[in-house]
């Protein structure tokens, strides 16, 4: 992919989107679709913040040029031309990154790449809002990922051993601060051996108590795996072993695929059913049978009953 024209210096008003733009740069080569939507989110958010002052207008204009260039380069990519496909791609990528960090956390492997994976997953869930309102599950994952990134970073910074997993940790006990020296906590920008790191800011975390939250490992595993799963330095074995799959029980009522005559499906219903089918197809590419079955059942129930 051709290099994009550089952006002018980021106006102070746009500090809240600086890490989404950095994430876009990190994915220009790894996953241009992710890079495109990160910039689109930054553009939309920046327009809401300040589109009138000269420096902000200039920055947004250059950012728009990048978006147009990217869209031209991506051509007929379905993830760009069809919002449903784009949403599925981005959501699956973000949740797969979350799952990688969650597995590392539960195994007690605390390192910089895992911290950055948690935080980047939360940024990408921000980006999903370009398609509409987040699901409750995505809201939960975003808050948890940001909290975990902050908690583990602060523990390592203070020479403490983080507690693995989500149980028994209260966010109220985490000292959240804006600190650019966490720039060392990063994911490789091009390859697992890359030494080019970027900064992130885990500040402004919501105050919540996460004691007792249960997120079963693998239960939220999405389909599309990021092109390059990050690896931690100094860890003897960083391979994630596949989780044994439990196939969900199939509702016997769904075997009758004849819809009732009085069912009136709206365009939104058809769009949601198509989205579930896209998720299922994407999951099958990675042999994630459980996710595929669950999404196909949701689509079938919606189409035959008009309800989810």
C-alpha positions as CSV (number, residue, x, y, z in Angstrom):
1,X,0.0,0.0,0.0
2,X,1.3,3.4,-1.0
3,X,2.5,5.7,1.8
4,X,0.0,8.3,3.0
5,X,0.8,12.0,3.1
6,X,1.8,13.0,6.7
7,X,-0.5,14.8,9.0
8,X,0.3,18.2,10.5
9,X,0.9,18.5,14.2
10,X,-2.0,17.3,16.3
11,X,-3.9,20.3,17.8
12,X,-4.2,20.1,21.6
13,X,-8.0,19.9,21.2
14,X,-7.6,16.5,19.6
15,X,-5.6,14.9,22.4
16,X,-8.4,12.3,22.9
17,X,-8.0,10.8,19.5
18,X,-4.2,10.8,19.3
19,X,-3.9,7.1,20.2
20,X,-6.6,6.1,17.7
21,X,-4.5,7.8,15.0
22,X,-1.4,6.1,16.3
23,X,-3.2,2.7,16.1
24,X,-4.2,3.6,12.5
25,X,-0.5,4.1,11.7
26,X,0.5,0.8,13.3
27,X,-2.1,-1.0,11.1
28,X,-1.4,0.7,7.8
29,X,0.5,-2.4,6.6
30,X,-0.8,-5.1,8.9
31,X,-4.5,-4.4,8.3
32,X,-5.5,-1.4,6.2
33,X,-9.2,-1.9,6.9
34,X,-8.5,-1.4,10.6
35,X,-6.3,1.6,9.8
36,X,-9.1,3.1,7.7
37,X,-11.8,2.9,10.3
38,X,-9.4,4.2,13.0
39,X,-9.0,7.3,10.9
40,X,-12.7,7.5,10.2
41,X,-13.4,7.4,13.9
42,X,-10.8,10.1,14.5
43,X,-12.3,12.2,11.8
44,X,-15.8,12.0,13.1
45,X,-14.8,12.6,16.7
46,X,-12.6,15.5,15.7
47,X,-15.4,17.2,13.8
48,X,-17.5,17.0,17.0
49,X,-14.7,18.5,19.1
50,X,-13.7,21.4,16.9
51,X,-14.1,22.0,13.2
52,X,-13.9,25.8,13.2
53,X,-10.5,26.9,14.5
54,X,-7.9,27.2,11.7
55,X,-5.5,24.6,13.1
56,X,-8.2,22.0,13.6
57,X,-9.7,22.6,10.2
58,X,-6.3,22.2,8.6
59,X,-5.7,18.9,10.5
60,X,-9.1,17.5,9.6
61,X,-8.7,18.4,6.0
62,X,-5.4,16.5,5.8
63,X,-7.0,13.6,7.7
64,X,-9.8,13.6,5.1
65,X,-7.2,13.4,2.4
66,X,-5.7,10.3,4.0
67,X,-9.2,8.7,4.3
68,X,-9.9,9.3,0.6
69,X,-6.5,8.0,-0.4
70,X,-7.0,4.9,1.7
71,X,-10.5,4.3,0.3
72,X,-9.1,4.5,-3.2
73,X,-6.3,2.1,-2.5
74,X,-8.7,-0.4,-0.8
75,X,-10.9,-0.3,-3.9
76,X,-13.7,-2.9,-3.8
77,X,-12.8,-4.4,-0.4
78,X,-16.1,-5.5,1.1
79,X,-15.1,-4.4,4.5
80,X,-15.1,-0.8,3.2
81,X,-18.0,-1.0,0.8
82,X,-20.4,-2.9,3.1
83,X,-20.8,-1.6,6.6
84,X,-22.0,-4.9,8.0
85,X,-18.8,-6.6,6.8
86,X,-16.6,-3.8,8.0
87,X,-18.2,-3.9,11.5
88,X,-17.8,-7.6,11.7
89,X,-14.1,-7.3,10.6
90,X,-13.3,-4.6,13.2
91,X,-15.3,-6.3,16.0
92,X,-13.7,-9.7,15.5
93,X,-10.2,-8.1,15.3
94,X,-10.7,-6.1,18.5
95,X,-12.1,-9.1,20.4
96,X,-9.4,-11.4,19.2
97,X,-6.8,-9.0,20.5
98,X,-8.7,-8.8,23.8
99,X,-8.7,-12.6,24.0
100,X,-4.9,-12.8,23.4
101,X,-4.3,-10.3,26.3
102,X,-6.9,-12.1,28.5
103,X,-5.3,-15.5,28.0
104,X,-1.8,-14.0,28.8
105,X,-3.2,-12.4,31.9
106,X,-4.9,-15.6,33.1
107,X,-1.7,-17.5,32.5
108,X,0.2,-14.9,34.7
109,X,2.4,-13.8,31.8
110,X,2.6,-10.0,32.4
111,X,4.5,-8.1,29.7
112,X,4.4,-4.9,27.7
113,X,2.8,-6.4,24.6
114,X,-0.1,-7.8,26.7
115,X,-0.7,-4.4,28.2
116,X,-0.7,-2.8,24.8
117,X,-3.0,-5.5,23.4
118,X,-5.6,-4.8,26.2
119,X,-5.4,-1.0,25.6
120,X,-5.5,-1.3,21.8
121,X,-8.5,-3.6,22.0
122,X,-10.3,-0.9,24.0
123,X,-9.4,1.7,21.4
124,X,-10.7,-0.4,18.5
125,X,-14.0,-0.9,20.4
126,X,-14.2,2.9,20.5
127,X,-13.8,2.8,16.7
128,X,-16.7,0.3,16.3
129,X,-19.0,3.2,17.3
130,X,-18.7,4.5,13.7
131,X,-21.2,1.8,12.9
132,X,-23.7,2.7,15.6
133,X,-24.2,2.0,19.3
134,X,-22.0,-0.6,21.0
135,X,-23.5,-3.8,22.3
136,X,-23.5,-4.4,26.1
137,X,-20.7,-7.0,25.6
138,X,-18.5,-4.6,23.8
139,X,-19.0,-1.9,26.4
140,X,-18.0,-4.4,29.1
141,X,-14.9,-5.5,27.2
142,X,-13.8,-1.9,26.6
143,X,-14.1,-0.9,30.2
144,X,-12.4,-4.1,31.4
145,X,-9.6,-3.9,28.9
146,X,-8.7,-0.3,29.8
147,X,-8.8,-1.1,33.5
148,X,-6.6,-4.1,33.1
149,X,-4.1,-2.2,31.0
150,X,-3.9,0.5,33.7
151,X,-3.8,-2.0,36.6
152,X,-1.0,-4.2,35.2
153,X,1.1,-1.2,33.9
154,X,1.0,0.4,37.4
155,X,1.8,-2.9,39.1
156,X,4.9,-3.5,36.9
157,X,5.9,0.1,37.2
158,X,5.8,-0.1,41.0
159,X,7.6,-3.4,41.1
160,X,4.5,-5.3,42.2
161,X,3.2,-8.6,40.9
162,X,-0.3,-8.2,39.3
163,X,-3.1,-10.6,40.2
164,X,-4.0,-12.7,37.3
165,X,-7.6,-12.8,36.0
166,X,-10.5,-10.5,36.7
167,X,-11.6,-11.9,40.1
168,X,-10.9,-10.0,43.3
169,X,-9.4,-6.9,41.8
170,X,-11.0,-3.5,42.5
171,X,-10.4,-0.7,40.0
172,X,-10.8,1.8,42.8
173,X,-7.4,0.6,44.2
174,X,-5.7,1.4,40.9
175,X,-3.8,4.7,40.7
176,X,-4.7,5.9,37.2
177,X,-2.5,8.6,35.8
178,X,-1.5,10.0,32.4
179,X,2.1,9.1,31.8
180,X,3.8,9.0,28.5
181,X,6.6,6.7,29.8
182,X,4.2,3.8,29.3
183,X,5.2,4.1,25.6
184,X,7.3,1.1,26.2
185,X,4.1,-0.9,26.5
186,X,3.5,-1.5,22.9
187,X,2.7,-4.0,20.2
188,X,5.0,-4.6,17.2
189,X,4.0,-2.4,14.4
190,X,5.0,-4.7,11.5
191,X,6.3,-8.0,12.9
192,X,6.7,-9.8,16.2
193,X,10.5,-8.9,16.1
194,X,9.9,-5.2,15.5
195,X,11.4,-2.9,18.0
196,X,9.5,0.2,17.0
197,X,7.2,1.1,19.9
198,X,4.5,3.7,20.4
199,X,3.0,5.4,23.4
200,X,-0.5,5.0,24.9
201,X,-2.3,6.8,27.6
202,X,-4.4,4.8,30.1
203,X,-5.8,7.9,31.8
204,X,-9.4,9.0,32.4
205,X,-10.5,5.6,33.4
206,X,-14.1,5.2,34.7
207,X,-14.4,4.4,38.4
208,X,-15.9,1.0,38.9
209,X,-15.5,-2.1,41.0
210,X,-14.7,-5.2,38.9
211,X,-14.6,-7.7,41.8
212,X,-16.3,-10.9,40.8
213,X,-16.6,-10.2,37.0
214,X,-16.4,-13.6,35.3
215,X,-15.2,-13.6,31.7
216,X,-14.7,-17.3,30.7
217,X,-11.5,-17.7,28.6
218,X,-12.5,-18.3,25.0
219,X,-16.2,-17.7,25.6
220,X,-16.1,-14.4,23.7
221,X,-13.6,-15.6,21.1
222,X,-14.4,-13.9,17.8
223,X,-13.4,-15.1,14.3
224,X,-10.8,-13.1,12.4
225,X,-7.4,-13.4,14.0
226,X,-5.1,-10.4,13.7
227,X,-2.6,-10.9,11.0
228,X,0.2,-10.9,13.6
229,X,-0.5,-11.8,17.1
230,X,2.0,-10.0,19.4
231,X,4.6,-12.0,21.2
232,X,6.2,-10.9,24.5
233,X,9.9,-10.6,24.9
234,X,11.6,-12.8,27.5
235,X,8.8,-15.3,27.8
236,X,9.9,-18.9,27.2
237,X,6.7,-20.0,25.6
238,X,4.1,-17.6,24.4
239,X,2.0,-19.9,22.3
240,X,-1.7,-19.8,23.0
241,X,-3.1,-23.3,23.2
242,X,-6.5,-23.7,21.5
243,X,-9.4,-23.9,23.9
244,X,-11.5,-27.1,23.6
245,X,-14.7,-26.1,21.9
246,X,-18.1,-26.7,23.4
247,X,-20.8,-26.8,20.8
248,X,-23.9,-25.0,22.0
249,X,-27.2,-26.9,22.2
250,X,-29.5,-26.3,19.3
251,X,-33.0,-25.1,20.0
252,X,-35.3,-27.8,18.6
253,X,-37.8,-25.2,17.6
254,X,-35.3,-23.8,15.1
255,X,-35.5,-27.0,13.0
256,X,-38.9,-25.7,11.8
257,X,-37.7,-23.0,9.4
258,X,-41.2,-22.0,8.1
259,X,-42.0,-18.5,9.4
260,X,-45.4,-17.6,10.6
261,X,-47.6,-15.8,8.1
262,X,-48.0,-12.7,10.1
263,X,-44.3,-12.0,10.6
264,X,-43.3,-8.6,9.2
265,X,-39.5,-8.2,9.0
266,X,-38.1,-4.7,8.9
267,X,-35.0,-3.7,6.9
268,X,-33.2,-3.5,10.2
269,X,-34.2,-7.2,10.9
270,X,-32.7,-8.3,7.5
271,X,-29.5,-6.3,8.2
272,X,-29.1,-7.9,11.6
273,X,-29.7,-11.4,10.2
274,X,-27.1,-10.7,7.5
275,X,-24.7,-9.6,10.1
276,X,-25.1,-12.8,12.1
277,X,-24.5,-14.8,8.9
278,X,-21.3,-12.8,8.2
279,X,-20.1,-13.5,11.7
280,X,-20.8,-17.2,11.2
281,X,-19.0,-17.4,7.9
282,X,-16.0,-15.5,9.3
283,X,-15.9,-17.8,12.4
284,X,-15.8,-20.9,10.2
285,X,-12.7,-19.6,8.4
286,X,-11.0,-20.2,11.8
287,X,-12.8,-23.4,12.7
288,X,-14.7,-21.6,15.5
289,X,-17.7,-23.9,15.4
290,X,-19.3,-22.6,18.6
291,X,-19.4,-19.0,17.4
292,X,-20.6,-20.0,14.0
293,X,-23.5,-22.1,15.4
294,X,-24.5,-19.4,17.9
295,X,-24.7,-16.7,15.1
296,X,-26.6,-19.0,12.7
297,X,-29.1,-19.8,15.4
298,X,-29.6,-16.1,16.0
299,X,-30.1,-15.4,12.3
300,X,-32.6,-18.3,11.9
301,X,-34.6,-17.3,15.0
302,X,-34.8,-13.7,13.8
303,X,-35.9,-14.6,10.3
304,X,-38.5,-17.2,11.5
305,X,-40.0,-15.4,14.5
306,X,-39.1,-11.7,14.0
307,X,-37.5,-11.7,17.4
308,X,-34.0,-12.2,18.8
